[in-house]
Amino acid sequence: MRKTATTLADGRELIYFDDTEPYTSGAATRELRDRRDLDPVAATSTMRYDVLTGEWVTLASHRNSRTFLPAVAECPLCPTRADRPATEIPAEDYDVVVFENRFPSLARGAEPPATDHVDGDDLWPQRPASGRCEVVCFTSDHDLGFAELPLPRVRTVLAALVDRTRALSALPGIAQVYCFENRGEEIGVTLGHPHGQIYAYPALPPRTEALLRQSRAHHARTGRVLLRDVLDAERRSGRRIVATTEHWTAYVPAAARWPVEVHVAPNRDVADLTELRDPELEDLAALYLDVLGRLDRFFDGVGKLPYIAGWHQAPVEEGRELGRLYLQVFSLMRAPHRMKFLAGSESGMGAWISDTTPEAIAARFRAIAPGPVPS
């Protein structure tokens, strides 16, 4: 793989990750000039403290004007070619590309709010949302989903995520790095091109805060790491195991919330993607495609299931010793073409009600014969 960095017309960083010739050998170089006349988007991201929950809420009003489901001919994630408007990628073709989001929820150099507290009241602290958001384009092919990528390309995507996790974790003020993919309009995607995102948070998100709270209590009682014990317990039980390999275990968690959900965890204790070894990454690429293939066969007649796939990584500093890497893949679809809406109990009170059981989810995953892995 060859990595080539450049900047876009408005100063945002863009990085090519190439796995094909003539670029991998250096026989050719990527187009490094963005010829657009592009003004930077003024990021208005701020964070306000919700005193009722103890959580930070990000306000990013500039995102209301971001690109929304454009026609294929106007897709900003496709390559720049003569027959289409200039896009975010100034090249006629590409393998994998990562660039700073033009409409970021968290923005480097975000302007601080006028005061440290809303209305000058100590009850509501506020701060700039000064993290970073990046877009990961998996392929130049607009119609090719992640699950349809050839195995070497999945390996390149994983290498890009490793690279960006390492780089973003080293930035000042970053608490955690989260790599994820949203697929399907039902999930809320605004661009149809196959892509993922990376958020570098300036504060630990609520889910991580809750996990650390549980992990600290578990460690105080047992002296052990909670996520390690969870994986060991799932492997002992076997009832919710979906697939295992030399280096990884895919399982449905015992208290799964979503109608379709699976976690993929390394058998060895690692904090984040940067600690994975080459054999583990090779093994993961094949298992990832296996899991996504099963996802698309979960409901008869659905085809491409809408899903969210996200890498839960250990915090950069606070609580890192209690963190452990795992991938969470889940869908909001509860039956063919019927979505689970987070209504009164879930949205209003945060009290989850599942429409199925983890054991039934796992049984369905196991019953689906693995499809062929692209070569």
PyMOL commands that set and color helices and strands:
alter all, ss='L'
color gray80, all
select helices_A, chain A and resi 61-65+72-74+118-120+146-148+151-169+206-222+226-237+273-275+278-296+320-322+344-349+358-367
alter helices_A, ss='H'
color red, helices_A
select strands_A, chain A and resi 2-7+13-18+46-50+55-59+96-100+126-128+132-137+176-183+195-201+241-244+248-251+260-266+307-312+326-331+333-335+338-339
alter strands_A, ss='S'
color yellow, strands_A
deselect
rebuild
show_as cartoon
